[in-house]
Every structure is written in structure tokens, then in C-alpha cells.
Amino acid sequence: MPLLTGGAISAFLGLIGLIFWWSYFVAILKGAVPIFLILGGILAVYIGFDDIQDKLNRERQKQEEELARAREEIEAVKAQTDQYREELERLKEDARKKSSQE
């Protein structure tokens, strides 16, 4: 309850002060608007820069994942090639044995 009362009194006094000191309030606004624009611009540049860095990091990570996937495929093909090579050697040996028996 005291918070509600204090808030109401503060709002009332602020309204009265705004009415009596309107010209000072406008002068403060005139001085504050350029500062807010500068700070807002700096914030926008920072957020834009951060967004670009995030996008570059996502692209780099995607490329690394594709590279890792390609390396895995290469390893699988190498293993399959070795398997085929061993099978070919075995078939050659079998063919030599059969031709020597005949």
C-alpha cells in the first residue's frame, strides 16, 4: 500500500513539475535527442557487426561440417577400394592356382 501511495504522489508531482517547467523540459529534450540518436546509431552498428560475425561463423561451421563429411566419404571409399583390391588379388591367386592345376 505505501508503494501505491508513493507512486501516485510521485506521478502527481511529476505532472505538476512538467506543467510548470515545460520550457526546461523541452530544452532538455532538444539536447537529449541528438545524444540518443548517436547512442542508438552506435548500438545499431554494434548489433549489425555482431550479426555479420555470427553469419560468418555459421558459414565457416557449415563449411567445416561439409569438409568433415567429405573426408568421411573419402575414408569410406578408400576402405572399399582396399577391400576390392584384396578381393581382386584373391581372385588372381585363385585363377593362378586353377591354371597351374590344369
C-alpha positions as CSV (number, residue, x, y, z in Angstrom):
1,M,0.0,0.0,0.0
2,P,2.8,2.5,0.8
3,L,4.3,1.8,-2.6
4,L,1.0,2.6,-4.4
5,T,0.6,5.8,-2.4
6,G,4.2,6.8,-3.1
7,G,3.8,6.1,-6.8
8,A,0.6,8.1,-7.1
9,I,2.2,11.1,-5.2
10,S,5.3,10.9,-7.5
11,A,3.2,10.8,-10.6
12,F,1.2,13.8,-9.5
13,L,4.3,15.8,-8.6
14,G,5.9,14.9,-11.9
15,L,2.8,16.1,-13.8
16,I,2.8,19.4,-11.9
17,G,6.5,19.8,-12.5
18,L,6.1,19.1,-16.2
19,I,3.4,21.7,-16.5
20,F,5.3,24.4,-14.6
21,W,8.7,23.7,-16.2
22,W,7.6,22.8,-19.7
23,S,10.1,25.0,-21.4
24,Y,13.0,23.5,-19.4
25,F,11.7,20.0,-20.3
26,V,11.7,20.9,-24.0
27,A,15.2,22.3,-23.8
28,I,16.4,19.0,-22.2
29,L,14.7,17.1,-24.9
30,K,16.3,19.2,-27.6
31,G,19.7,18.4,-26.1
32,A,18.9,14.7,-25.4
33,V,17.6,13.8,-28.8
34,P,21.0,14.0,-30.6
35,I,22.7,12.1,-27.9
36,F,20.0,9.4,-28.1
37,L,20.4,9.3,-31.9
38,I,24.2,8.9,-31.5
39,L,23.9,6.2,-28.9
40,G,21.2,4.4,-30.9
41,G,23.4,4.6,-34.0
42,I,26.4,3.1,-32.2
43,L,24.2,0.4,-30.8
44,A,22.8,-0.4,-34.3
45,V,26.3,-0.6,-35.7
46,Y,27.5,-2.9,-32.9
47,I,24.5,-5.2,-33.4
48,G,25.0,-5.2,-37.2
49,F,28.7,-6.0,-36.8
50,D,27.8,-8.8,-34.3
51,D,25.2,-10.2,-36.7
52,I,27.8,-10.2,-39.6
53,Q,30.3,-12.1,-37.4
54,D,27.6,-14.6,-36.4
55,K,26.7,-15.2,-40.1
56,L,30.4,-15.7,-41.0
57,N,30.8,-18.1,-38.1
58,R,27.8,-20.1,-39.2
59,E,29.1,-20.3,-42.7
60,R,32.5,-21.3,-41.6
61,Q,31.0,-24.0,-39.3
62,K,28.8,-25.2,-42.2
63,Q,31.9,-25.5,-44.5
64,E,33.8,-27.4,-41.8
65,E,30.9,-29.8,-41.4
66,E,30.8,-30.3,-45.2
67,L,34.6,-30.9,-45.2
68,A,34.3,-33.4,-42.4
69,R,31.5,-35.2,-44.2
70,A,33.6,-35.3,-47.4
71,R,36.6,-36.7,-45.5
72,E,34.4,-39.4,-44.1
73,E,33.2,-40.3,-47.5
74,I,36.7,-40.4,-48.8
75,E,37.8,-42.7,-46.0
76,A,34.8,-44.9,-46.8
77,V,35.7,-45.1,-50.4
78,K,39.4,-45.8,-49.5
79,A,38.3,-48.7,-47.3
80,Q,36.0,-50.0,-50.0
81,T,38.8,-49.7,-52.6
82,D,41.2,-51.6,-50.3
83,Q,38.5,-54.3,-49.9
84,Y,38.1,-54.6,-53.7
85,R,41.9,-54.7,-54.2
86,E,42.2,-57.6,-51.7
87,E,39.3,-59.4,-53.4
88,L,40.9,-58.9,-56.8
89,E,44.3,-60.2,-55.5
90,R,42.5,-63.2,-54.0
91,L,40.7,-63.9,-57.3
92,K,44.0,-63.6,-59.2
93,E,45.6,-66.1,-56.8
94,D,42.6,-68.5,-57.3
95,A,42.9,-68.1,-61.1
96,R,46.7,-68.9,-60.9
97,K,46.1,-71.9,-58.8
98,K,43.4,-73.2,-61.2
99,S,45.6,-72.6,-64.2
100,S,48.6,-74.3,-62.6
101,Q,46.5,-77.3,-61.7
102,E,45.3,-77.8,-65.3
